[in-house]
Amino acid sequence: MRLLYKLLLILLVVTFIPMTVTGYLLNKVSQKEISRDISEIQRLTALNLSVQIKEYMLSVQKNLASAFDGIPLIESESPIKIKILRWGINQNLWDFRIMSLLHPDGKFVMDSQYLPSNLIPSDHQSEIMVTEEDVAVHHNHINYLDSINSGEEIFSPVYWNQRRKEPLITHTYALRDRPSGEIRYLISAEISLKRIQALISQINLGTQSLIYVVDEHRTMIASQPFKSRVENKEFLESVVSYVEKVSPKYFIGNIEFNYESTHGKKDLIIGAYSYIENLHWNVIIVQPKEFAMASSYTMQTRIILFSFITIIMACACGVIFVRSITKRVDKCVNGAHAIAKGDFGHKIELKSKDEIDVLAATFNDMGASLQESRTEIESWNKELKKLIEEKTKELKETQLQLIQSSKMTAIGQLGAGISHEINNPLTGILGQAQLLKRKLLKLQDTNEQIPGFIKYLDNIEKESKRCKVIINSLAKLSIREDSGMVLINLNEILKTLVILYENRLKKNNIILKLNFQEHLPTVKANETQIQQVFMNLITNAYQAMPNDGILEIITYSNDARDVIVEIVDSGKGIPYENLSRIFEPFFTTKEVWTNTGLGLSICYAIIQEHKGEITVESKVGKGSRFRVVLPAN
């Protein structure tokens, strides 16, 4: 099996197994947490509803007591009592339907009272209007004996008025004479429980969630959704039976049981219940687990999809990575074959410092050694060769010195010319900008856009001054001078420069990425010269990407000894044969006639003056990475 396939197989195994195990464990944990959260929400919702229902019934009792507290003290005729009873109903229109006043022996003091149709709002006639048939039903639910014997307030079982479609309950309590405590009358009120339906209708716990309020006789009081009151009676019986079997009264808890309908469908039901003590009612919340856990199942699907995509991406990256390794191994093999055939001058390209490049360097060294040996064997006169080489070396050194001297002289002349030709118009630009700024400062209160213009003029003034300094520095490139060295933060320098390039980068669709280390150590340097270095590097980077690309600026420190700045572009790159000459004056790889080749040579000279280092890594078609290293303060 080839090395490529072996590496791909290993990569697939080490990627697939961890992702599968991690996804499985994550899914299990998430399902458990979601199930626990759902149970807690259902339990708290049931408890909250039971508390609200209990408080509502207590408020109804309080309203009833406060409305008729004075009746036992009235010894007047029935018409006044009738008015009082009707007034009590009218004051609690949505809660009370019928009022009855009884003697302690159970005989009615007068006919039961309810609001006549002329006192009921026209749009609520069907909801509130009472008939004689309704009064008879109310009388059947008055339990006066229990109220007399216990001396407490008595609630009847819940019953339904099918015509008005509302649940009702009859509440009976004794009115006592205040001085003696003797029972004077019994007040019995038919109370509508419709508001309980409105209370639970506001709650939605998800798809197919059901909320029931039932009394101890399994009579439905309210349900959410409301139609479930007449549907799924079989299901409700199963739920109530389960709650009565597993839970004592005066308790709240969770529900979980299997339900099989008459159609043979099986569901795992989860939910919660809360018992209302004084009313003997139960609030029950239930929902099929498959719907309650829908979010968990969605998450499970997403985890599987994410894992699958991750594995595919990892495999794709692995193919690229492994392919890059095997290509380099193939180059080593081809180089070995070339050397074996006698091509001792064959060189294997080196790109990094890993083991493969060490092997390639070994082949290169071996070829060089063989080449040297063959040359020595074929040499007729070693002394003559040595003398020729020494003279040639001296001539090359002398030639390099002459070339360097000529270049530096040319740089000085060019810098002086540029300084003379540009300083005059630049001074005019600076003066006009300052004059315009002073005039706009006087008018800034008259136009809200003027402060923005002043900001632009500040930038013009600042950068014009910087241009003058840069031009003077260019003229003095070949002459070392003592410059003002101060402590500077390279992050701040770069942030300022980036602002100047934002529009040009956006225009060329170049994405700018800033990766600055926080609390970067300061460096002692000439701020203007350092700005010039980074302006040149950034300009070169975006000019290398005429249409689209990514420009990344990175700062970091290696244990506070050095501060490193990297300017990375995704442009056309620099050919390998030009990398060794890239910092020479007048050397340029650009095709535009205005590019004199001075930018990188100036950068190199400035960094050398600051006892730093500037290097470049580049590959044609992949982009370039310029690295500037300065000693930290």
N, C-alpha and C positions, 0 to 999 in steps of 0.2 A: 504494500500500500504506500502511495506517495506521501511525502511529508505534508503536503497541502491538505489531503483528506484526513490524515491523522489529527492534525491540529484542529480542523473543523469539527471532527467528531468529539474531541475533548471539549471544545468550546460549547458545543450543543449540550453535552451532558452537564457541565458545570453551570450552564444557564437555565436549562429546563427544570432540573430537579429542585434547586433553591426557589425558583419562581413558583413551581407547583406547590411545594410545601408551604411557602409563605402565603400564597393565595388561599390555600385550604384553611390554614390556621386563622388568617385574618377574617375569612368568611365565618368560621365557627364563632370567633370572639364577637364579631359584629352582630350575628344573629342572637347570641345570648344576651348581649347588652340591649339590643332593640326590644327583645321579648320582655326583658325585665323593665325597661322604660315604659312599654305599652301597658304592662300589668299595673305599674305604679300610677300611670295616668288614669286608667280605668278605675282603680280603687279610689283615688283622690276625687275623681269626678263624681263617683257614686256617693262618697261621703259628703262632698260639697252640696250635691243636690238634696240629700236627705236633710242637711242642716237648713238649706233654704226653704224646703217644704215645711219643716218643723217651725221655722220662724214665721212663715206665712200663716200657718194655722194658728199660731199663738197671737199674731196680730189680728186675725179675724175674731178670735175669742175676746181679745181686748176691746176691739171695736164694739162687739155685741154687749159686753158688760158696761162699757162707758155710755152707750146709747140708752140703756134701759135701767140704769142704776137708780133712778128716781121714781120708778113706777110703784114700788111697794108703799111709798109715802103718800100716794095720791088716792084719795077716797072719793073721787068724783065719778061722774057717769061714764058710761062706755064710750061715747063719742070722743072724749078726750084721749082715752086709752087707744082708741082706733087711730087717732091722729099721731099719737106717739109711736105706735107700731109702724104705721106707714112712713113716718118720718125716718125711723131707723132703717127701713128698707131702702128708701130713697137716698139716704146718706151713704149707703153701702150697696149701690145699685148692682155692681158686678159680682158681689159675694152672696148677698141674701136674696132668696126668692119668696119664701113664705115665713110669716111670724105667727106664733100661737102663744096665747096667755092662758095658763091653767091654774086651777086651785090645787093645793097639795093632794087632794083626793083624786086628781086626774080629770076632774070635770073642767070643761072649757069655760073660761070667764066670758068669752065672746067668740064669735066666728073667727077662724084664722084669717089673717089679713095678708094681702099681696097688692101690688100696685095695679090699679086699673089701666086699661090700654091707653087712656087719654094722658096718663102721666109717664108713659114709656116713650122714649125717642122713637120716631117712626122708622128709622133705619135699623132698630134693634128689636122690633116687635117679635120676630120669630125666635130670637135668642132668649128673651126675658119673660114674655107673656105667660101667665099661669092660668090653668083651667081648673074647674072643680074636680076633675079626675086627678090632676096633679096634687090638689089639696088632700084628697082621700089617701093617696100614696104616702104623702107626708105624715098623716095621722097614724098610719100603720107603723111608722118608724119612730114614733115618740115613745121613749122608754122612761116614763115618769117614775115608775116604782124603783128602778135602780138609782135614779137621781135622788129620790126621797130617802131611800135606805142608806145609801153611801154618803149622801151629802156632797158628792163631787159632781163635776161636769161629766156628762155621758155623751159619747159619740155612737151613733148607730152604724151598722155595716154600710158600706158604699153601695148605692143603687143607681141605675141609669135611667134618665128620661130620654126615650128614643125619639120623641118628637123634637125636642130641643137639642138632642145629640150632646148631652153633657152629663158627667158624673155628679152625683149629689150625696150629701151626708146630712143627717139631722143631728143637731147639737142641742142638748137639754141641760139646763142648770137652774139652781134654786136662787130666788131673790129673797133675802132675809131682811127682817126688820132690824134696823141698826141697834136700837137700845137693847132689845131682848134676844136677838139672834134667831127668833122664830121664823120659820119659812112662811112667807106670805103668798108668793106666787112661784110658778115654774115658767120660765121662758124657753120656748122651743123654736129654733130657727133652722130652716132648710138652707144649707150652704152649697153654693155651686163650687165645684173643684176645677172649673175650666181654666183658671189661672195656672194651675199646675201643668196643664198641657202646654200653655204658652211658655212656661218657665223652661221645660225641657226641650221645646221646639227650637230653642236658640243654640242648642249644642249639637255639634256634628263631629263624631269621632272617626269618620272614615267610611269607606265603602262597606255596605251591608252591616253597619253597626246598628244595634237596636237598644233602645232604652225603655224599660217598663217600670211603672209604679203600680204595685198591686197590694191589696189588703190581705188580712190573714185568711180570708175566705177565697183567695185567688181571683177576686174581682178586679178587672182592669180599671185603673183610675186614669192613667195617661200613658202615652207611648210616643216614641220618636223613631221612625216616622209615624204619623197619626194613623195611616191606613193599616199598620201592623196590629191595630186593636181588633180588627175583624178578620185579619189574615193570620196564618200560621198559629192557630190556636193549639194545634198539636205540639208545635215547637215550644210555645209558652208553657204548656203543662209540663213538658220535660224539664225546662229550665227551673221552674218554681219547685218541682219535686226534688231536683238535685240540690237546690239551695236549702230547702227545709231539711233534707237528709244530712248534709255535711256541716251545716252551720248552726250553732246555738243562737238564740235571740240575743239582742243587745250586743251585736258583733258586726264587724265589717271584714271582708275577705275577698279573695279572688276565686274565680270559677275556671275549671278546665275539665271538660268531659267530651266523650264521643257521642254524637247524635246521628241516628239513622232515621231518615224520613220514611214515610209510607211508600215512596217511590224507589226506595233502596239506596238513595244517595247518602254517603257517609261524610260527616264533617267533624273536625276537631274544633270545639267551641271554647273560646276563652272569654273572660270578662271579670266582673266584680259585682258585689252587692253591699248594701248598707241598710241596716234595720233601723226604722224610726220607732223608738221605744214607746212613747205615750200613745201613738196612733196604731201601733201594731201593723205598720206597712213596711214594705220592702222596696228599695230602689235597686233595680237590676240592670246591668249593662252587659251585653254579650255581642260577640262578633266572631265569624269564622276566622280561624287562625291564618288561613291562607291569604285573606284580605288584610288582616291586621299586620301581617309580616310582609306585605307587598313591597315596602321600601327596602326590606332586607333582601328580598329576592332580586329586586332591581340592582342593589349593590353587588349581589353575587354575580349577576350577569356582567356588570361593569368590571368587576375584578377579573373575571375570566377573559373578557375582551382585552382589558389592559395587559394582563399577563401574556396573552397571545401576541398582541402588538409589540410588547417589550421583547419577547423571545425573537420575533421576526427582525426587529431592529438590531438586537444584539447579534443575531446571526449575520445580518447584512454588514454590520460593522466588523464582525469577526472575519467575514470573507475578505473585506477590504484589507484588514490588518494582516491576516495570514498571507494574503496574496502579495502584500508588500514585502513580507519576510521572505517568501519563496522566490520572489523576483531577485532579491539581493543575493540569496543563496545561489540562484542560477548564474548571476554575474560572477560570483566567486568561482563556480565550476567552469564557466567559459574562460575566465582569466587563467585558471590552472591549465586548461587545454591549450591556450595560446602560448603560455610559457613552455609547456611540454613540446610544442612544435618549433620552439626556437625564437619566438617573438618576445625577447626579454624586455623590450620597451613597452609592452602592453601594461596599462594602468587600470586598475579597478577603481571606479568612482567611490569616494568616501562621503557619507552624508551625516553620520552621527558618530557616537563614541561607544556603541554597544559591542557585544561579542562578535557579531557578524562583521562589523567594520574592522575590529581587531584582526579577524581572520583575513579580511581583504587586504589590510595593511601588511600583514605577514607575507601574503603572496606578492604584493608590490615590492616589499623589501627583498624577497627572494629573487624576483626578476631583476631588481636593480643590482643585487650582488652578482648574479650570473652575468649580467651585462658588463659590469665592471671587470669581472674576471676575464671575460672574453676580450674586452678592450685591452686589458693589460697584456694578455697573451699575444694579441695581434700587434701590439706596439713595437716598432723597430728601435725606437730610441726614447727610453723613459726620461732621461735628463732633458732632452730637447722638448719633449712634451710638457715636462714640469715648468721649464723656462717659458714656453709659449703661454701656458695657462696663467703663470704669474703676471706676465706682461699684459695679457688680455684682461686680467682682473684689475690691474692698475689703470689700464685705459678705460675700462667700464666705470670705475669709481670716479676717475677724472671727468668722464663724460657726464655722469649723473650729477656731479657737483656743478659743472657748467650749465647743464639743463636747469637744475634747481635755481641757480643764481639768476639765469635769464627769466625764469618763470616768476620769481619773486620780484625782480625788477619790473617786469610787465604788470604784475599785480599792483605794485606801488604806483606806477604811472596811471594805470586804469583807475585805481581808487582815487588818486588826486583829480583826474579828469572828471570822474563821476561827482566827486564832492563839489568841484567848482561849477559844473553845469547844472546840478540838481539843487544845490543849497539855495541859490537865488530864488527860483520859482517856489521852492518849498517854504522859504521864509515868507513869501507873499501869501501862500495858502494859509500858513499859520496865522499871519497877521489878520487876514480877512476873516478867518474863523473866529478869532478872539473878538474882533470888532462886531461881527454879527451876533455873537453870543451875548455881548454887553447890551446890544439893542433889544434882543429877545428877552433878556432878563427884565427889562423895563415893561415889556408887554405881556409877560406870562400870565397875568391875571385876566387878560381880555380874551384868551383863547385856550381851551383845555388841551390842545395839541402842542402848544409851544414847549411845555416841559419835556416832551418827547424829543422835539427838535434840539433843545439845549443839550440833552443827553448825547445826541448824535454829534453835535459840535464839540462836546467834551472828548468824545472818542477821536474826532478828527484832530483836535489839538494835541491830545496825548500821543497818537500814532505819528503825527507829523514830527513831534519832538523826537520820538523814537527813531524815525527814519533818518533824522540828522545824525543821531548817535551812530546808527548802523553804517551810514555812508562814511563817516569819519573813521569807524573801525575798519572798514574795507580798505581805506587808503593806508592804514597803518598795519595791515595784515602781516607784513614781513618784518615789522619792528616791534619788539617786545617792550611794553610799557607797564608801569605800575598802575593798576586800575583800582577803583574803589571796591574793596571786598567787604561785603556785608553778609549777615545771616539771612538766608531766604528759604522759603518753603516752596518746593517745586510744585506741589499740588496747586497752590494759589497761582503760581506763574502760568501753569497749564490751563487752569480754569479761565483765566483772563484771555489767553490766546484763543481758546476754543470758541469764545463768543464771536471773535472776528471772522471765524471761518464757517459759522453755522449756515449763513445764507448760501455760500458757495457749495458747501457740502449738500445742502438740500436741493440746490439747482441741478447738481450732477447725480441726484438720487443715491448719495453715499450715506450709509448708516454709520453713525458715530457711537462708539462704545467707550465709556470711561470706567476704568477699574483702578481706583485710587486707594492705596492703603491709608487707613486712618492713623492719625498721630505719626505721620512720616517724619523722621529726623530732619533737621535743617542742614543746609550745606552753606559753607562760606564761599561766596562767589560774587562776580560782577553781574548784577541783575540784568543789565541791558544786554550784555554779551550772551548770557544764558537764554534770554528771550530770543535773541537772534538765532541761536542754534536750533531751538525747538520750532521757530517759525520756518526755518529752512527745511527741517525734517517733515513738518506737517504739509508744507507746500509741495514738496516732492511726492509725498504719499498720495495726496488727492489728485495731483497731476498724472500720477501713474494709473488712475482709475477714471478715465474720461466719461464713462457711462456705467453707473451702478458700481457697487462694491461696499466693502466694510473697512472702516478706519477705526482701529482700537488703540487707545493710549493707556498704558499700564505703569503704575508706580509701586515700588516695594523696597524693602530694606533687608539686607542679609545680616541679621544680628547686630544692627545699628552700626556696622563698620562702613558700609557703603550704601548709597542711595541709587537705585537703578530706575531708569525710565526707558520704556520700550514703546516705539512707534511702529505699529503693525498695519500693513495694508494688504488688500487682496488683489493688487494690480498685476501688471504684466511681468514683474520680476526683473532680475538682472542676470544676464548670462554668467556662467561660472567663470569664464576666462576674464571677465571684467571686474570681478570682486576685488582682486588684489590692487587695482588701480583706481578704485572708485573715489578715494580721498585725495587723489592727485589734483593739483590746480589745472584748470582748463580741460580736464577730462570730463566728458559727459556722454551719457547714453541716450539723451533726448534728441529728437529730430528737429526741434524748433530752432531757428537761427539765433534767437535771443538768449538761449541757454549757453552761457559762457563757460560753465563748468567750475565756477568759483564757490558755489554754495557749500558743498560738502567739504571742500578743502578749508574753507573758513571755519566750519563747524569743528573740523579735526584740530585746527590750530588753537581754537578757543578751549576745547576740552583738554588738550595737552597742557595749555597754560594753567588750567585749574587742577593739574595733576590727576586727571581722570582718564577715561578710556571710552572710545566709541568704536563699535563693531557692527557688522551687518551680516545677516543671513538671508539668502534669497534663492528662489528657484523660478525658472522661467514658467510663466503661466500660473504660478501659485501665490506670488506676492513677495513682499520683503519685510524684514524685521530689523529695525535699527535699535541698538541697545547703547544707552549712555550711562556710564558708571562714574559717579562722583563721590569722593570721600565725605562721609558724614561728619558733622561738626562735633 
